[in-house]
Structure formats: structure tokens, C-alpha cells
Amino acid sequence: MTKSGFHFNVSTFKMELFWWLFTIVLFAVGLIGTIVPVVPGTTIILAAAIIHRLVLGADKSVGSKTIVVLVLLTVVSYVFDFLGSYFGAKYFGATKWGAFGAIIGALVGLFFGIIGLFVGPVVGAVAGEFIAGKRMIDAGRAGWGSLLGNIGATIGKLIIALAMITIFLIAVPSPFQL
């Protein structure tokens, strides 16, 4: 106890600082992951918030309501991911086959890295349109729509990731309170 009436433990402060830096690094990796399709960005941001809560405790971290909100936002980001190609293709006039092909192409593209995640839905939408008996120009429109849907989904995921980090930073108590 000091003259001012509070106790300051240097080793505790160092550990708290370490876990704050760890959380911030995971947030940065998560933001990158929303743009790089192979890395699960919002899941990493959610994991950072949960680890922060588990390690520092409820009194120095976010509450359970905030964790629930972050879980829901993570789920929404995955919905964006899977339905972006579908709605993009449908908006550009794809048949059910083309939209279904875009989804299948996205799933197959997962196994071929970053290029596969962008090319897969396009190839799937075009293939689906060919199966439906459409001409090349119509199939190309569906593929283009699938690509634009993927880009829109990526932008949506980035906005959700930024919202998740903002919600965390607003809800968490300041680490500099003595």
C-alpha cells in the first residue's frame, strides 16, 4: 500500500500489458484476414476478445453480452462470405444453376488458395449457366456478378471486423486506470 491508498504491482502490470499487446496483434491479424481469404479474420478477432476476457478476468475485460455480440457478428461475416457470390451472380441474371455453381465454386476454391477463392465462384457460376443452357454472354455476366459479390462480401467482412474491434475497445475498461 502506498501513501495514495492503492497498491501497484509491477509484475501484474507487465502481464496485463503483454495480454493487451497480444490482443492488439490478433486484431491486426484478424483485419488482414478479412481481406486475405484463407485467414479467418473475424474468428481471430473474436478469439482475441475471448482470450482477453479469460486471461484478464471479467473486471478488466469485456462482459459476456459483448462476447455474444461479437459471436453474432462473426456468424454474420460468414454468411456474407458464402452468400456474396450467390447474390452477386443472381443480381447479374444468373439462373439457379449459375448461383448454385457460384457457391460450389467458392467451396472448391477454398482448396486452391487465394486465387481459387476468387476464380472458383466465377468458374462455378459460368459452368452452372452452361448447364442451364445459357449462352456465353449470359454465363459471363453470371461469373462477373459472382466476382463482384465476392468483393462486396469482403468489404462487408472488413466493416464487420472494424465494428467488432470498435465494440471491444468501447466496452473494455481502460488498462490505464489505477
Secondary structure per residue as TSV (DSSP state, phi and psi in degrees):
chain	resnum	aa	ss	phi	psi
A	1	M	-	360.0	134.3
A	2	T	-	-102.4	179.1
A	3	K	T	-62.9	-30.8
A	4	S	T	-78.1	-7.5
A	5	G	S	97.5	7.5
A	6	F	-	-131.5	157.8
A	7	H	-	-105.3	131.2
A	8	F	-	-118.0	117.0
A	9	N	-	-104.0	114.4
A	10	V	H	-64.7	-41.0
A	11	S	H	-67.7	-37.0
A	12	T	H	-64.8	-42.0
A	13	F	H	-62.2	-40.5
A	14	K	H	-64.2	-41.1
A	15	M	H	-67.0	-42.1
A	16	E	H	-62.3	-41.6
A	17	L	H	-62.6	-41.5
A	18	F	H	-59.0	-47.1
A	19	W	H	-69.8	-30.3
A	20	W	H	-66.5	-44.9
A	21	L	H	-64.1	-40.4
A	22	F	H	-58.8	-45.0
A	23	T	H	-62.8	-43.8
A	24	I	H	-64.5	-40.1
A	25	V	H	-63.6	-43.1
A	26	L	H	-63.8	-37.1
A	27	F	H	-60.0	-43.8
A	28	A	H	-63.4	-43.3
A	29	V	H	-63.5	-39.7
A	30	G	H	-63.2	-41.1
A	31	L	H	-62.4	-42.8
A	32	I	H	-62.4	-39.3
A	33	G	H	-65.3	-22.6
A	34	T	H	-73.4	-21.0
A	35	I	H	-97.7	-39.5
A	36	V	S	-86.4	112.2
A	37	P	T	-61.5	-23.5
A	38	V	T	-76.6	-26.7
A	39	V	S	-92.5	126.8
A	40	P	-	-77.7	83.6
A	41	G	H	-56.4	-55.6
A	42	T	H	-68.5	-28.5
A	43	T	H	-66.8	-38.3
A	44	I	H	-66.9	-40.0
A	45	I	H	-64.0	-43.6
A	46	L	H	-61.0	-44.8
A	47	A	H	-60.0	-39.7
A	48	A	H	-61.2	-43.6
A	49	A	H	-65.3	-41.3
A	50	I	H	-68.0	-43.2
A	51	I	H	-61.5	-43.6
A	52	H	H	-57.1	-45.3
A	53	R	H	-64.8	-45.5
A	54	L	H	-66.0	-40.0
A	55	V	H	-79.4	-43.3
A	56	L	H	-91.7	-14.9
A	57	G	-	89.7	164.9
A	58	A	T	-65.3	-31.1
A	59	D	T	-76.4	-18.6
A	60	K	S	-116.7	9.8
A	61	S	S	-137.3	-167.0
A	62	V	-	-76.7	159.5
A	63	G	-	-84.7	173.3
A	64	S	H	-67.0	-31.6
A	65	K	H	-63.5	-39.4
A	66	T	H	-65.4	-41.0
A	67	I	H	-60.8	-42.5
A	68	V	H	-61.1	-43.6
A	69	V	H	-61.3	-42.4
A	70	L	H	-66.0	-36.8
A	71	V	H	-63.3	-45.6
A	72	L	H	-62.2	-41.6
A	73	L	H	-64.9	-36.1
A	74	T	H	-63.3	-43.7
A	75	V	H	-62.4	-43.5
A	76	V	H	-60.7	-38.2
A	77	S	H	-64.0	-35.0
A	78	Y	H	-72.6	-33.0
A	79	V	H	-62.8	-43.7
A	80	F	H	-56.3	-45.2
A	81	D	H	-58.3	-47.9
A	82	F	H	-80.9	-29.5
A	83	L	H	-96.4	-8.6
A	84	G	H	-58.1	-49.4
A	85	S	H	-63.6	-42.1
A	86	Y	H	-59.7	-53.8
A	87	F	H	-70.5	-32.8
A	88	G	H	-61.9	-45.2
A	89	A	H	-65.5	-43.4
A	90	K	H	-63.1	-39.3
A	91	Y	H	-61.8	-34.4
A	92	F	T	-91.5	19.5
A	93	G	T	90.2	17.8
A	94	A	-	-69.4	148.4
A	95	T	-	-76.6	179.0
A	96	K	H	-59.6	-36.4
A	97	W	H	-64.2	-42.5
A	98	G	H	-66.3	-42.9
A	99	A	H	-65.8	-42.0
A	100	F	H	-64.0	-40.4
A	101	G	H	-60.7	-36.5
A	102	A	H	-64.0	-41.2
A	103	I	H	-66.1	-46.8
A	104	I	H	-61.7	-41.4
A	105	G	H	-61.9	-37.8
A	106	A	H	-65.7	-41.9
A	107	L	H	-66.1	-42.7
A	108	V	H	-67.8	-37.3
A	109	G	H	-61.0	-24.3
A	110	L	G	-55.9	-30.5
A	111	F	G	-84.4	-2.1
A	112	F	G	-120.1	24.0
A	113	G	H	74.2	-160.5
A	114	I	H	-61.4	-44.7
A	115	I	H	-61.2	-43.0
A	116	G	H	-61.6	-32.4
A	117	L	H	-72.0	-24.9
A	118	F	H	-94.1	-37.8
A	119	V	H	-80.2	-36.1
A	120	G	H	-53.9	-51.9
A	121	P	H	-63.4	-35.0
A	122	V	H	-65.9	-49.4
A	123	V	H	-62.6	-41.4
A	124	G	H	-62.7	-42.7
A	125	A	H	-65.1	-43.8
A	126	V	H	-63.7	-44.8
A	127	A	H	-62.5	-41.6
A	128	G	H	-62.2	-39.6
A	129	E	H	-67.4	-38.1
A	130	F	H	-63.5	-40.7
A	131	I	H	-61.5	-36.0
A	132	A	T	-77.1	-2.8
A	133	G	T	85.6	19.3
A	134	K	-	-82.2	159.0
A	135	R	-	-76.6	167.0
A	136	M	H	-59.1	-40.1
A	137	I	H	-64.3	-40.2
A	138	D	H	-69.2	-40.3
A	139	A	H	-64.3	-39.6
A	140	G	H	-63.2	-39.6
A	141	R	H	-61.7	-43.4
A	142	A	H	-62.5	-42.1
A	143	G	H	-63.5	-43.0
A	144	W	H	-61.6	-44.1
A	145	G	H	-62.1	-38.2
A	146	S	H	-62.8	-43.6
A	147	L	H	-62.8	-46.0
A	148	L	H	-64.3	-35.9
A	149	G	H	-63.2	-39.7
A	150	N	H	-62.7	-43.3
A	151	I	H	-64.5	-41.9
A	152	G	H	-62.1	-40.8
A	153	A	H	-64.2	-38.7
A	154	T	H	-64.1	-42.2
A	155	I	H	-63.7	-42.2
A	156	G	H	-60.8	-42.5
A	157	K	H	-65.0	-37.4
A	158	L	H	-64.6	-42.7
A	159	I	H	-63.1	-42.7
A	160	I	H	-63.0	-42.3
A	161	A	H	-61.7	-44.0
A	162	L	H	-64.1	-38.5
A	163	A	H	-64.0	-40.9
A	164	M	H	-61.4	-45.2
A	165	I	H	-65.2	-41.7
A	166	T	H	-62.8	-45.3
A	167	I	H	-59.9	-43.5
A	168	F	H	-59.6	-50.4
A	169	L	H	-65.5	-30.8
A	170	I	H	-75.0	-37.6
A	171	A	H	-80.9	-27.0
A	172	V	S	-80.2	139.8
A	173	P	-	-66.5	150.6
A	174	S	-	-62.6	135.4
A	175	P	T	-74.6	-7.3
A	176	F	T	-101.4	10.6
A	177	Q	-	-76.4	133.8
A	178	L	-	-103.5	360.0
